[in-house]
Amino acid sequence: MERLAEVVMHGRMGPSLMATHVFKGVDNPEEALLLMKDKSRGT
């Protein structure tokens, strides 16, 4: 994970390539937290 962070920090890869889900705003954090808990959901 540290090596990946370095790649992003040095501009060799954009962090958007690693995003699998995007949650707009902070009105419903429960949905995001449940998705992280159950990683097989939504894939």
C-alpha positions as CSV (number, residue, x, y, z in Angstrom):
1,M,0.0,0.0,0.0
2,E,2.9,2.4,0.8
3,R,4.4,1.8,-2.7
4,L,1.0,2.5,-4.3
5,A,0.7,5.8,-2.4
6,E,4.2,6.8,-3.6
7,V,3.2,6.1,-7.2
8,V,0.2,8.4,-6.8
9,M,2.1,11.1,-4.9
10,H,4.7,11.2,-7.7
11,G,2.0,11.6,-10.3
12,R,2.6,8.4,-12.2
13,M,-1.0,7.2,-11.6
14,G,-4.1,9.1,-10.7
15,P,-6.0,8.1,-7.5
16,S,-9.3,7.9,-9.5
17,L,-8.1,4.7,-11.1
18,M,-8.3,3.0,-7.7
19,A,-11.8,4.1,-6.9
20,T,-14.5,1.5,-7.2
21,H,-17.4,3.4,-5.6
22,V,-18.0,7.1,-5.2
23,F,-20.3,8.5,-2.6
24,K,-21.4,12.1,-3.0
25,G,-21.6,14.1,0.2
26,V,-21.7,12.9,3.8
27,D,-25.4,12.7,4.3
28,N,-25.5,8.9,4.4
29,P,-22.2,7.4,5.7
30,E,-23.9,4.2,6.7
31,E,-24.2,3.0,3.1
32,A,-20.4,3.5,2.5
33,L,-19.5,1.9,5.8
34,L,-21.6,-1.2,5.1
35,L,-20.1,-1.5,1.6
36,M,-16.6,-1.5,3.2
37,K,-17.6,-4.1,5.7
38,D,-19.1,-6.4,3.1
39,K,-16.6,-6.1,0.3
40,S,-18.4,-8.6,-2.0
41,R,-21.5,-6.4,-2.2
42,G,-21.8,-4.3,-5.4
43,T,-19.1,-6.0,-7.3
